[in-house]
Amino acid sequence: MFPVPAPSRSELLCSNDVLSWKFPTSIGPYTLLGRSRAADATSFYIPELDMLLDCGCLVTVARPLYVFITHGHLDHCLDITRLLSKPRPPQVFLPISAVQPMKDFIEKSHILRTAGRIDLDPQKLTLDCELIGVEHDDLLSFRKTMKVRVFDMDHSVPCCGFGFYECRKKLKKEYQHLTSQDIANMRRVDNNLELSEDRLCPLFAFMGDTTPIIFDRYSVELFQFPLIIVECSFIDNEQHAERASDVKHVIWDDLQRFVLQHPEIIFVLIHFSQQYNSEQIRDFFRQSNLPNVVPFI
């Protein structure tokens, strides 16, 4: 039910409580490495995809080629400057409204690193990354066989979620009733006949800070994913229901109905408030005993 500690390969890691969890093999041979606590830091590395989801802290010594930032709060993007690389500049996907502030932040960080001993000529400055502004409903290509769709989250600042798809060749619907021998015969008659088409196969979704309203807003799109990584900042409805509403975060009582309605989907819960210690959170979900819930704690 729970992730396991991931041994660090380097003393350079500022996060000594990085956890590791394996995706179900039915989704893919992927590993989720990272940590997430509200108002502290959220960052997840998927080494098999060379991808980082948010970068509020350093969770790997690798410098991934693809970085997806949900919004501009520092607990989700503070460590971006430690991921930049001249030899291998990453593509950084983030809300379009955050692109210029992020560019300014990277430039000022560069000045700090050199103790102000550089002449900042905007024409000569290189960011060592590519900032890609995204908006609601964008469908973008990355890697050779993957696409990402952008969802609009419900938070106090512009925030997006990302849905990841694998592009696969599938037999066109009009040919699916045919046998392999039928298809072979058709190819002999016309070698140029295109029998297959590209299809998007949902892999997983990574939701930024939000409220559960997104599951009503995107009821068709989101529930196509076999795995959804979503925040669950609060678990005590009696104490924190009003707080969750005020700060636009998820509380378990509001999320639970979607989890129960979709037992076929795995919900990986992240971003728990620091008002609960780890054992409290684990005990809470042990008692809930829901096989499709993975508290990342």
N, C-alpha and C positions, 0 to 999 in steps of 0.2 A: 504493500500500500504506500509506503514512504520511500523517498529517495535515500541513497546511502552517501556517506562522506566520500568526497573525491580527493585522494592524496595529491598534494601539490608537488609539482616537479621543480618548483623554483621558490626561493625565498623572496623573490621580487613581488610575489602576489600579495596585494594588500588585504585580500579576502581569505582568511584562513578557515572559513566555514563553507567552502564551496561544496555543493552536493551534486550527485550524479544519478540520473534515472534513464533507463533504456525505454525507447518507444516500443510498443507492441510490434512484433515482426510483420503483422498484417499491414502496418502502415509503412514501415521501412526500417533499415538498419541504422537508426539514428540514436544519438545520445544527447541528452539535455544536461549540460553542465552549468551550474551557476548558483546564484543566491538571490533572494528577494525579500525585503522588508520595507514596509511603508515608511516614508520619510527618512530612510537610511540609504538603501541602494537596491536597484534591480538590474540584473545583467545575466544573460543566458547565452552560452556558446554551444553551437551544434557543429562539432568538428567535421563530420562527414559531409556537411554542406558548406563548409568554410564561411559560416554565418554567425553573426552576433545579434541578439535581440535585446535592445537597449544596452546602455553602457554606463550605468551609474557607478560601477566599480570594476576593478580588474579581476577577471575570473580565469584568465588564461594568459600564458606568455606568448601565445600565437597572435598574429595580427590578421584577423579575418579579412577576406576580400569584400564581404558584403555586411553592412551594418544597417540595422533597421531601428530607428529611434521613434518612439511613439509620440513623445511631446518634449517640451523644453524644460520641465522641472529637473533640477540638478540631480535628484536621486535616480534619474533615468538617462542622463547624458553627460554627467560631469567628467568622466574619464575618456571622452572622445579624443583628446589631444594625445593620449598615450597609445592610440591605435593607428596614428598616421604613419605613412611610410613613403619615402621617395621612390624606392625600387618597386614598390607594389602598392600604389595608392588605392585605398578602399573606395568602393561606391557606398555612399551614406544616404539612405533614404529617410526623409523626415518631413513633417508637415511643411507645406510651402511657406507658411507664415513664419516659420522658425529658421529659414535658410539664411537670411541676412544677419539676424542675431547670432547664429552659430558661426557664420563667417567672421563676424567681429570678434567673437570669443576666441576663435582659433588664432586670429591675428594678434590679439592682445596677449594670449598665452605665449606666442612666439617671442614677443618683446620681453616678457617676463623671464623666459628661459635664457635670453641673451643679456639679461640685466640692463636692457635698454640701450645696448651698444650697437644698434643697427639703425640704418636709415630706412624707415618703412616706406618704400616706394610701391604703391599698389600695383603698378605695371610690372614690377619684377617679383612681387611676392607670390609664392606658390603655396597652396594649402596642403599639399601632399594627400589630397583626397578629392573626390568628386561629390559635391553636395547636390542631391537630387530631390527637389521639392515635389511632394505628392499631394493629391487631393482626393476627396471622396469619389469612389467608383473608378479610379484609375486601375488599369490592368497593365502591368509592366513586366517585361522580360528580364530575367537575370539567370546566370548560368546558361548552359545550352539547352537544357530540357525543363526549365522551370519558369513559372510566372507567379506574380504576386498581385493580389487585389487589395485595394485600400478601402477600409471601412471608417466611417465617421463615428468617433466615440462621444460619449456624453460626460464631459469633464469641465473643470473650471477654466481651462485654457484649451486652445485647439489641440486635439489629440486624435490619433488614428490607430486603428488596428490593422493587422496584416493577415490575409489569408493566402496560404501557399499551395500551389498546384504543381503537379508534374504533368508535362505534355507527353502524351502517349499516342502511338499510332493504333487506331482501332478500326475494325471492319465497319464499313458504312452500314447503316441500319437496313437498307434495301437488300443487302447481301448476306445478312446474318443467318438467314434460314438455309443457306446453301451448305452443301457438304464440301469437304476439302477437295474431293474429286471434281465437283462442279466448278470450284474456283480455279483449279488447275486447268480445266478445259477452257474456261473463259480467257485465261492468260495466254493459252496457246493460240486462240483465235485473234486476240488483240493484246499484244505485249505492253501497249501504252495505256491500257485501261487502269484507271485509278480506283482500286477497290477499298482503300482505307482512307481515313481522315484523321487529323489531329484532334485530340480531345483533352480537355482539362480534367485531371483526376485530383480531387481535393485530398490534401495530405494532412494539414493541421492549420489552425488559426492561432494567432497571438494577439490578444486584446490589450490595448493600453488601459490606462486608468479610466474608469467609466462607472456607470450605473447599469443595472440589469435591463434598462429600457432598450438596449441594443438588441436583445434577443427577441423583442417584439418588432423592432424596426427592421431587422435582417433575419426574420424567422425562416425564410426560404434559403438564403445564402449560407448562413452560419451553420445550420443544422445538417448541411451536406458534409461537413468535415467530421472525420471519425475521432478527432482529438482537438479540444479547445483549451488553450492556456488562458486563464482569465483570473483577474484579481479577486480576492475575497478578503478585503481589509478588516472587516469586523465579523465576529461570530456571536457576540452577546447582544441579542435584540433588545433586551430590557434596558441595558445601559447605553447602547450606542446606536439605536435606530435613528434618532434625531441627528446625531453627529454624522452618520453616513449620508443622510440626505443633504445636510448643509455643505459638506465638502465634496459631494458627488463621487462617492466610492460605493463599492458593493458590500452589502451585508448578507450573511448566509441565508437568513430567512427569505430574502427576496430572490436569491439565486436557486434555492433548493427546488422550487417547483419545476424549473427547466431541467435540472439534473434528473429528477424523478420521471419527467416526461420523455427523456431520451436516454434510456439505459444502454443503448447501443453506442453512445458517445462517451469517450473518456474526458473528464474535466480535470485538468491539472490546475490546482488552485495556488495562487502566488500572492505576494504583496500583503501579508498579514501585518496588522498593526503591532507595534512594539508594546502595546498595553497588555498583550498576552505573551507569556513565555512559551517556548517551543513545546514543552510537555503538556501544557494546557491545550494547545491546538491539537496535538496528536491524540490526546485523550478524548477531546470533543468529537473528532472524526472516527475514532475507534468505536465510540458509542453509536454514532450514526450508522456505521456498518454499511456503507454504500460502495459496492465493488467498482463502480465507474468513477470514483473520486480519488484523486492522488493529491494530497496536500504536500506541496513542495516546501517541507520544513524539516 
